[in-house]
Amino acid sequence: MNRRRFSSAMAVAALAAATTSFAGLRPAAASDAASADSAKVTGSVTWRERIAVKPGMVLDVELLDTSRADAPAIRMAQRRYALDKVPFGFSLETDAALIEDNHRYTVAARVFDGGRVAWRSTSAHAVLTGGAPNEVEILVERMAAPASVLDESHWQVVQLNGAAVESPKPPTVSFLADGGLAVFSGCNRHHGSVVIDGDGLTVNRNMAGTKMACLPPLDVLERDLVAALFDTVRFSLRGDRLILLNAEGAPVLVLERAG
């Protein structure tokens, strides 16, 4: 009698162990199925210009079905990222059942700066089918900024932080048509970029230039001039006089047209 009870108990224990073992396998199988049901594309986006990422920039990446030349592309997946550096990695995922072997799929990328498309991909980056990879590196091209009233204009600095500027070699600021900025401090020359949107004006802090040792008072003039440009957020144009304003609305630079 005791042997029968012992044998029954062992059988129940073995059955329970087997049930637990099989139950433990179910989540992994479900997870594998979920992974197999997804088509995933990864990659990175960068640009060739030596321009720093600005706060508020947004990266938009899309997976597109571009099979039909006579119809708009079909968006299969899309993600937006707060851009904080380049290169910047991305990941797109869609239902694998939607991917057809005889279709063509590409990835497109855009970078928004203040609501404007500042960079975008201009080449087709094929993925997923036809022997194309699942990972791509996208080099986006810089888009021309809308024409500004300051394009191709040249100015002489006459006031800095409310004080008249007196220098044997007057400082100048030039706004170029391609968004470039050229600055002569009275000692060194600096080159950078500027974003102008309406009356908004932002100077990129990543400027390059000559590095001559400036004697007083030109050293202080150069330091304060560059700092004032970086503090500028808005401008006011009054005839041949240009006023650059900081975030508080105070004028940091007053310039007069030089040519």
Secondary structure as GFF3:
##gff-version 3
##sequence-region A 1 259
A	DSSP	alpha_helix	2	36	.	.	.	ID=ss1
A	DSSP	beta_strand	38	46	.	.	.	ID=ss2
A	DSSP	beta_strand	58	65	.	.	.	ID=ss3
A	DSSP	beta_strand	74	82	.	.	.	ID=ss4
A	DSSP	beta_strand	88	95	.	.	.	ID=ss5
A	DSSP	three_ten_helix	96	98	.	.	.	ID=ss6
A	DSSP	beta_strand	105	113	.	.	.	ID=ss7
A	DSSP	beta_strand	116	120	.	.	.	ID=ss8
A	DSSP	beta_strand	125	127	.	.	.	ID=ss9
A	DSSP	beta_strand	135	139	.	.	.	ID=ss10
A	DSSP	beta_strand	141	142	.	.	.	ID=ss11
A	DSSP	beta_strand	153	160	.	.	.	ID=ss12
A	DSSP	beta_strand	163	164	.	.	.	ID=ss13
A	DSSP	beta_strand	172	175	.	.	.	ID=ss14
A	DSSP	beta_strand	180	184	.	.	.	ID=ss15
A	DSSP	beta_strand	189	197	.	.	.	ID=ss16
A	DSSP	beta_strand	200	203	.	.	.	ID=ss17
A	DSSP	beta_strand	208	209	.	.	.	ID=ss18
A	DSSP	alpha_helix	218	231	.	.	.	ID=ss19
A	DSSP	beta_strand	234	238	.	.	.	ID=ss20
A	DSSP	beta_strand	241	245	.	.	.	ID=ss21
A	DSSP	beta_strand	251	257	.	.	.	ID=ss22
###
